[in-house]
Amino acid sequence: MTAPNIPPVAERATSRLPSLTGMRFVAALLVVLSHVGMVILPRTGDSWLTGLESVVYTAGPTGVVFFFVLSGFVLTWVARPGDTRPRFWRRRLLKIYPNHLVTMGVVVVLMLLAGNAVTFNNTVPTVFLVQSWIPHQEVLLNYTSNVPTWSLACELLFYAAFPFLLPLLRRIPVDRLWHWACGTGLAIGAMPFVALLLPAQPQMPHSPLAWWREWFVYYFPLTRLLEFVLGMLVALVVLNRRWIRLPLPAAVVLALGSYLAGSYLLPEVYSQAALTAFFLALVIAATATADVERRRTGFGGRTFVFLGEISYALYIVHWLVVSYGPLGLAKPDSWMVESTVAEALWQGFWTVVISLVAAWLLYRLVELPAMRRWSRPSSAPRAPGGPKPARPAAEDTRPKAVTRV
């Protein structure tokens, strides 16, 4: 079914997507709350709160899936003829690395001050964002370092592959795009079954999960590339007027249902992406369609857009606050701490508040200046009185809903 009231491709591709920018904050907040809950729920011993562990722990992986799918969607949406691979890669690296290097510098200082070991394994692979390629628990799961940056290693693969993937996906016949999108969704759902071919030992710390299987499903960049490709395909569906007109509330209900099913009904490995990716892609497509048609979604207002703009900074800085802030996760005995429900919730509240303030500072003082200063090459010299070189369409300076995790 086509969408008769959606504007032509050229007009849609230049449309801003403020609601998707706002949704980035929701995804980042899910990750933050998941990590906060991972610390405070076991400390309380409260049976009612303990019953929420599954849904709280699943929130983090769900937020990451949303970011990965959204990355593919938005980069496809804003792609312009005339953009070059070096220029694209320059913008993406400058979006990721300034915040990453600053937070890594801070975390190394915090590790030294707290007396935590600074080793090759828990710093060097992370600095160069190659840790997700290394199936070593000390590299990926050292909680005194900035653990969530593993997803940036996946994003680097996405960015490296994007200029090569987009021309290939654009060759897919328009009437076949949904077939490819559904097939990619099924491939994502099959990854936990493929992982069963890997050894069942060793296990992860504090978890019944088999490490090699968890690494393959959750951390391995090539596995997570499928979610990025799914986002690209769904963007092409919308751009080519093939969207099925699924209302946003219905898409959200489907995504929520898959989230709860992954939380309570199936083994944990299935909640990483297998159940949620396709339905989150539907949410993203429905939201983008609503933005193009100037319909309200509840996420496109000024406050949500601002929070969405600082979402990458929030994602990359919050673990430092979880580890070295009020919750003190980086302390050797942190998993043995007991507290009342009121104390745990109070510490969790301040962890979120401090993370938001730190994210705003990181965005204002590091991310934004770096992007303004270095994201595009200097203008080529021109002869006196000569015409000013035209700016390529791909270098549009309007805010875009590009996400990083």
C-alpha positions in Angstrom: 0.0 0.0 0.0 1.3 3.5 -0.9 0.9 6.7 1.1 -0.8 9.2 -1.2 -0.4 12.2 1.1 3.3 11.8 1.7 5.4 14.4 -0.2 7.7 13.3 -3.1 11.1 11.8 -2.3 13.1 15.0 -2.8 10.9 16.9 -0.4 10.8 14.1 2.2 14.5 13.7 2.2 15.1 17.3 3.1 12.5 17.2 5.9 13.8 17.5 9.5 12.8 14.8 11.9 12.6 16.5 15.3 10.5 13.7 16.9 13.3 11.2 16.2 15.8 13.5 17.8 13.5 13.6 20.9 13.2 9.8 20.8 17.0 9.5 21.0 16.8 10.9 24.6 14.2 8.2 25.5 16.5 5.5 24.2 19.5 7.0 26.1 17.4 7.3 29.2 16.5 3.6 28.9 20.2 2.7 29.0 20.9 5.0 31.9 17.9 3.6 34.0 18.9 0.1 33.1 22.4 0.6 34.5 21.2 2.4 37.5 18.7 -0.3 38.2 21.3 -3.0 37.7 23.1 -1.5 40.8 20.2 -0.5 43.1 17.7 -3.3 42.7 20.0 -6.1 44.2 20.9 -3.8 47.1 17.4 -3.3 48.4 16.4 -6.9 48.7 12.8 -5.7 48.3 10.7 -8.4 46.6 8.5 -5.9 44.8 11.5 -4.2 43.2 13.3 -7.4 42.5 10.3 -8.5 40.4 11.2 -5.6 38.1 14.7 -6.7 37.4 13.9 -8.4 34.1 12.1 -5.4 32.6 14.7 -2.9 33.9 17.7 -4.9 32.7 16.1 -5.4 29.2 15.7 -1.6 28.9 19.4 -1.1 28.2 19.7 -3.5 25.3 16.4 -2.1 23.9 17.8 1.4 23.9 21.0 0.2 22.1 18.9 -1.5 19.4 16.9 1.7 18.9 20.2 3.6 18.4 21.6 1.1 15.9 18.4 1.0 13.8 18.0 4.8 14.0 21.6 5.3 12.8 20.9 3.4 9.6 17.6 5.1 9.1 18.8 8.7 9.6 22.0 8.4 7.6 20.0 7.0 4.7 17.4 9.8 5.1 20.0 12.6 5.0 22.3 11.1 2.4 22.9 13.6 -0.5 24.3 13.2 -4.0 27.8 14.7 -4.3 28.9 13.8 -0.8 32.2 12.0 -0.7 33.3 9.1 1.5 36.2 11.1 3.1 33.8 13.9 4.0 31.2 11.5 5.4 33.8 9.6 7.5 35.3 12.9 8.7 31.9 14.1 10.0 31.1 10.7 11.7 34.5 10.5 13.4 34.3 14.0 14.7 30.8 13.3 16.1 32.2 10.3 18.1 35.8 10.9 19.0 35.9 14.2 20.9 33.4 13.2 23.5 34.9 9.7 23.7 38.5 10.8 24.2 37.5 13.4 26.8 35.5 10.8 28.8 38.3 8.2 28.5 40.8 10.7 29.9 38.5 11.5 32.8 37.8 7.8 33.5 41.6 7.0 33.6 42.1 9.7 36.1 39.2 8.4 38.2 40.6 4.9 38.0 43.9 6.1 39.3 42.3 8.2 42.1 40.1 5.2 43.2 43.0 2.8 43.2 41.6 0.7 40.4 44.1 -1.0 38.0 44.7 0.7 34.7 45.8 -2.0 32.3 46.2 -2.5 28.6 43.1 -4.5 28.3 40.7 -2.1 30.0 42.0 1.1 28.3 43.9 0.7 25.0 41.2 -1.3 23.0 38.6 1.1 24.3 40.5 4.2 23.3 40.8 3.0 19.7 37.2 1.6 19.8 38.1 -1.9 18.8 37.0 -3.6 22.0 33.9 -5.2 20.5 36.0 -7.2 18.1 37.9 -8.8 21.0 35.9 -11.6 22.7 37.7 -11.1 26.0 35.7 -10.4 29.2 38.4 -8.1 30.7 38.3 -6.0 27.6 34.6 -5.6 27.4 33.3 -6.0 30.9 35.7 -4.1 33.1 33.2 -2.0 35.1 35.8 0.5 36.3 36.3 1.7 32.7 33.8 3.2 30.4 32.0 0.0 29.4 29.1 1.4 27.2 31.6 2.6 24.6 31.6 -1.0 23.2 28.7 0.2 21.0 30.8 2.9 19.4 33.1 0.1 18.0 30.0 -1.2 16.3 29.1 2.3 15.0 32.5 2.7 13.5 31.8 -0.4 11.4 28.5 1.0 10.4 30.1 4.3 9.2 32.8 2.5 7.4 30.3 0.3 5.5 27.6 2.9 4.9 29.0 4.5 1.7 29.3 1.1 0.2 26.0 -0.3 1.4 23.8 2.5 0.3 24.3 2.2 -3.4 23.7 -1.6 -3.1 20.5 -1.2 -1.2 19.3 1.5 -3.6 19.4 -1.1 -6.4 16.7 -3.2 -4.7 13.5 -2.8 -6.7 11.0 -0.6 -4.8 8.4 -3.4 -4.6 11.0 -5.6 -3.0 12.0 -3.3 -0.2 9.6 -4.8 2.4 10.8 -8.3 1.5 14.4 -7.3 2.3 13.4 -5.5 5.5 11.4 -8.5 6.8 14.2 -10.8 5.8 16.7 -8.7 7.7 14.4 -8.7 10.7 14.2 -12.5 10.5 18.0 -12.7 10.2 18.3 -10.6 13.4 15.9 -13.0 15.1 18.0 -16.0 14.0 21.2 -14.8 15.6 20.6 -16.4 19.1 20.1 -19.7 17.3 23.4 -19.3 15.4 25.1 -18.5 18.7 24.1 -21.9 19.9 26.9 -23.3 17.7 29.5 -21.5 20.0 30.8 -23.0 23.2 28.6 -22.9 26.3 31.6 -22.1 28.6 32.9 -19.9 30.1 30.0 -18.1 31.7 29.7 -14.3 32.3 30.3 -12.9 35.8 27.1 -12.6 37.9 25.1 -14.2 35.0 24.1 -17.6 33.7 24.8 -16.6 30.2 27.5 -18.3 28.1 30.2 -15.7 27.3 30.9 -16.7 23.7 27.2 -16.8 22.8 26.5 -13.4 24.5 29.5 -11.8 22.8 28.3 -13.0 19.4 24.7 -11.9 19.8 25.3 -8.6 21.7 28.8 -7.2 21.2 30.1 -8.6 17.8 29.9 -5.7 15.3 29.1 -7.9 12.3 26.1 -9.2 14.1 24.9 -5.8 15.1 25.4 -4.5 11.5 22.1 -6.2 10.6 20.2 -3.7 12.8 21.9 -0.8 11.0 21.0 -2.3 7.6 17.4 -2.8 8.8 17.3 0.9 9.5 18.6 1.7 6.1 16.0 -0.5 4.4 13.1 1.0 6.4 14.3 4.5 5.4 14.2 3.5 1.8 10.7 2.1 2.3 9.5 5.5 3.6 11.4 7.5 1.0 9.9 5.4 -1.8 6.3 5.8 -0.7 6.0 2.1 0.4 5.2 2.8 4.1 2.1 0.8 5.2 0.6 3.7 7.1 0.9 1.9 10.5 -0.2 4.5 13.1 2.6 5.5 15.6 0.6 4.3 18.7 0.1 0.9 17.1 3.8 0.7 16.3 4.6 1.6 19.9 2.3 -1.1 21.2 3.9 -3.7 19.0 7.4 -2.6 20.2 6.3 -2.6 23.8 4.9 -6.1 23.4 8.1 -7.4 22.0 10.0 -5.7 24.8 7.9 -7.3 27.5 8.0 -10.7 25.8 11.8 -10.5 25.7 11.9 -9.4 29.4 9.6 -12.1 30.9 8.9 -15.0 28.4 12.2 -15.9 26.8 15.8 -16.4 27.8 17.8 -13.2 28.2 19.8 -13.7 25.0 16.6 -13.2 23.0 16.0 -9.7 24.5 19.2 -8.3 23.2 17.8 -7.6 19.7 16.1 -10.6 18.3 12.6 -9.7 19.3 12.6 -5.9 19.3 14.6 -4.7 16.3 12.0 -5.0 13.6 9.2 -3.5 15.8 11.5 -0.6 16.8 12.1 0.0 13.1 8.4 0.3 12.6 8.3 2.9 15.4 11.1 4.9 13.7 9.4 4.8 10.3 6.0 5.8 11.8 7.6 8.7 13.7 9.5 9.9 10.6 6.2 9.8 8.6 4.4 11.8 11.2 7.2 14.4 11.2 7.1 14.7 7.4 3.3 15.2 7.5 3.7 17.8 10.3 1.7 15.6 12.8 2.3 15.9 16.5 4.0 12.9 18.2 4.8 14.3 21.6 8.5 14.0 21.0 9.2 16.9 18.7 8.9 19.8 21.1 11.8 22.0 22.1 12.5 20.2 25.4 12.7 16.8 23.9 14.8 18.0 20.9 17.3 19.6 23.3 17.5 16.4 25.4 17.9 14.4 22.2 20.8 16.6 21.1 22.6 15.8 24.4 21.7 12.1 24.2 25.1 10.9 22.9 26.9 12.9 25.6 24.5 11.3 28.2 25.1 7.9 26.9 28.9 8.2 27.0 29.2 10.0 30.3 26.6 8.3 32.5 28.7 5.2 33.3 31.4 7.4 34.9 28.7 8.7 37.2 27.3 5.2 37.9 30.8 3.9 38.7 32.3 6.9 40.5 29.3 8.9 41.7 26.7 8.2 44.4 26.3 4.5 43.6 30.0 3.8 43.8 29.9 0.8 41.4 33.7 1.0 40.9 34.4 0.2 44.6 35.6 -3.4 45.1 32.7 -4.3 47.4 30.0 -2.5 45.4 28.0 -5.6 44.6 27.8 -6.5 48.4 26.3 -3.1 49.5 22.9 -3.2 51.1 20.6 -0.2 51.4 17.0 0.7 52.0 14.6 1.3 49.1 14.6 5.1 49.9 18.4 5.2 50.0 18.7 3.3 46.7 16.2 5.5 44.9 17.8 8.6 46.2 21.2 7.6 45.0 19.7 6.6 41.7 17.9 9.9 41.3 21.1 11.9 41.9 23.0 9.6 39.5 20.6 10.5 36.7 20.6 14.2 37.6 24.4 14.4 37.7 24.6 12.5 34.4 22.3 14.9 32.7 24.3 17.9 33.9 27.6 16.3 32.9 26.0 15.4 29.5 25.0 19.1 28.9 28.5 20.3 29.8 30.1 17.7 27.5 27.8 18.6 24.7 28.3 22.4 25.1 32.0 22.4 25.8 33.3 19.5 23.7 30.9 18.0 21.1 29.3 21.2 19.7 32.6 23.2 19.4 34.4 20.2 17.8 31.7 19.7 15.2 31.5 23.4 14.4 35.3 23.7 14.1 36.4 20.5 12.3 33.4 18.7 10.8 33.9 20.1 7.4 37.1 20.9 5.5 38.2 24.5 5.0 36.9 26.2 1.9 39.2 25.9 -1.1 41.1 29.1 -2.0 39.6 31.2 -4.8 40.8 34.0 -7.0 40.1 37.6 -5.9 36.6 38.5 -7.1 35.9 34.9 -8.1 32.7 33.2 -7.3 32.3 31.6 -3.9 32.4 27.8 -4.1 29.0 26.2 -3.8 28.3 24.2 -0.7 27.5 20.6 -1.5 24.0 19.6 -0.7 25.3 16.9 1.7 26.8 19.6 3.9 23.4 21.0 4.9 23.9 22.8 8.2 20.4 22.4 9.5 20.2 20.2 12.7 19.7 16.6 11.8 18.5 13.7 13.9 21.7 11.8 13.6 22.3 9.6 16.6 25.4 8.1 18.2 25.6 5.7 21.0 
